[in-house]
Amino acid sequence: MKDGMDETFHVYTRYAMRNKLPREVHIRFTKKIIKTQILQVTRDKTLKYKEKEITVLKQIPRRIRDIRREYSFLTKELLKRGINYRWLIPEGLLFTWQELRHRIDTLDKAELFVMEYFR
């Protein structure tokens, strides 16, 4: 397992400081297969180290996070109305509204949808 790790380091995030949580450990893997195997195993059962549960999160690249942040006005409305949505890669949302599936993959479509249905 250690052969597949490129580098590991501790990160003390603002979220961890605010909520009095331990530091996060970020790991870079040499092969994507190892990362995929760990994510699949943690989906079924939790990992433990020294009797403590480990939460494994998949890292989303900053470029995609920045793109998704632009859709926050739409996601807030969907969450407020209890509508489940799924992120599309590289950009956009997929959700069901009034028994119709909507695929919003540009900001213009998102603004039109909000104006038409939510305002």
Secondary structure, DSSP 8 states (H G I E B T S, - for coil): -GGGEEEEEEE--HHHHHTT---EEEEEES-HHHHHHHHHHHHHS-EEETTEEE-------HHHHHHHHTTHHHHHHHHHTT--EEE-SSS-EEEEETTEEEEE-SHHHHHHHIIIII-
